[in-house]
Amino acid sequence: MGRTSNDRSTPVPYAGLMTRSTVPPAPRRTQEQRSQEMRTRLQDATIDCLVEFGYAGATTPRIAERPA
């Protein structure tokens, strides 16, 4: 059971899991960086579709379905 206001001897479940992380968060990428990464992924997916399906088969839905 969890801790109540009157019972201070009952341990709190998972209390050790709520500690702060010592790993600093990764710096946030700029919009320009995110846009460039998206363009690169789209270009890679387009090339993959062109190789696999040819010009006529490389449709927008097929390109969009490609994993990132």
C-alpha positions as a Markdown table, in Angstrom:
| # | Residue | x | y | z |
|---|---|---|---|---|
| 1 | Met | 0.0 | 0.0 | 0.0 |
| 2 | Gly | 1.1 | 3.6 | -0.5 |
| 3 | Arg | 2.0 | 6.1 | 2.1 |
| 4 | Thr | -0.7 | 7.9 | 4.0 |
| 5 | Ser | -0.4 | 11.2 | 5.8 |
| 6 | Asn | -0.5 | 9.4 | 9.2 |
| 7 | Asp | 1.8 | 6.4 | 8.4 |
| 8 | Arg | 5.4 | 7.4 | 7.8 |
| 9 | Ser | 6.8 | 3.9 | 8.3 |
| 10 | Thr | 5.2 | 2.4 | 5.2 |
| 11 | Pro | 7.6 | 2.4 | 2.3 |
| 12 | Val | 6.6 | 4.2 | -0.9 |
| 13 | Pro | 6.5 | 1.8 | -3.9 |
| 14 | Tyr | 8.9 | 2.8 | -6.7 |
| 15 | Ala | 10.3 | 5.7 | -4.7 |
| 16 | Gly | 13.8 | 5.0 | -6.1 |
| 17 | Leu | 12.6 | 5.4 | -9.7 |
| 18 | Met | 11.7 | 9.0 | -9.3 |
| 19 | Thr | 15.3 | 10.3 | -9.1 |
| 20 | Arg | 16.7 | 12.8 | -11.4 |
| 21 | Ser | 18.7 | 11.7 | -14.4 |
| 22 | Thr | 22.4 | 12.6 | -14.5 |
| 23 | Val | 22.4 | 12.6 | -18.3 |
| 24 | Pro | 21.9 | 16.1 | -19.7 |
| 25 | Pro | 19.2 | 16.4 | -22.4 |
| 26 | Ala | 20.3 | 16.5 | -26.0 |
| 27 | Pro | 20.4 | 20.0 | -27.5 |
| 28 | Arg | 17.4 | 20.9 | -29.5 |
| 29 | Arg | 17.8 | 20.8 | -33.3 |
| 30 | Thr | 17.0 | 24.0 | -35.2 |
| 31 | Gln | 14.1 | 24.1 | -37.7 |
| 32 | Glu | 16.7 | 24.3 | -40.5 |
| 33 | Gln | 18.4 | 21.1 | -39.3 |
| 34 | Arg | 15.0 | 19.3 | -39.0 |
| 35 | Ser | 14.0 | 20.5 | -42.5 |
| 36 | Gln | 17.3 | 19.4 | -44.0 |
| 37 | Glu | 17.0 | 15.9 | -42.4 |
| 38 | Met | 13.4 | 15.6 | -43.7 |
| 39 | Arg | 14.5 | 16.5 | -47.3 |
| 40 | Thr | 17.3 | 14.0 | -47.1 |
| 41 | Arg | 14.9 | 11.2 | -45.9 |
| 42 | Leu | 12.5 | 12.1 | -48.7 |
| 43 | Gln | 15.2 | 12.1 | -51.3 |
| 44 | Asp | 16.5 | 8.7 | -50.1 |
| 45 | Ala | 13.0 | 7.2 | -50.1 |
| 46 | Thr | 12.4 | 8.6 | -53.6 |
| 47 | Ile | 15.6 | 7.1 | -55.0 |
| 48 | Asp | 14.8 | 3.7 | -53.3 |
| 49 | Cys | 11.3 | 3.7 | -55.0 |
| 50 | Leu | 12.7 | 4.7 | -58.3 |
| 51 | Val | 15.2 | 1.8 | -58.2 |
| 52 | Glu | 12.6 | -0.7 | -56.9 |
| 53 | Phe | 9.5 | 0.3 | -58.9 |
| 54 | Gly | 10.8 | 2.4 | -61.8 |
| 55 | Tyr | 9.6 | 5.9 | -62.8 |
| 56 | Ala | 6.0 | 4.9 | -63.4 |
| 57 | Gly | 5.8 | 3.0 | -60.1 |
| 58 | Ala | 7.4 | 5.6 | -57.9 |
| 59 | Thr | 4.2 | 7.2 | -56.6 |
| 60 | Thr | 3.8 | 9.7 | -53.8 |
| 61 | Pro | 2.0 | 7.2 | -51.5 |
| 62 | Arg | 4.8 | 4.6 | -52.0 |
| 63 | Ile | 7.5 | 7.1 | -51.2 |
| 64 | Ala | 5.6 | 8.2 | -48.1 |
| 65 | Glu | 5.2 | 4.6 | -46.9 |
| 66 | Arg | 9.0 | 4.1 | -46.8 |
| 67 | Pro | 10.4 | 3.8 | -43.3 |
| 68 | Ala | 12.5 | 6.7 | -42.1 |
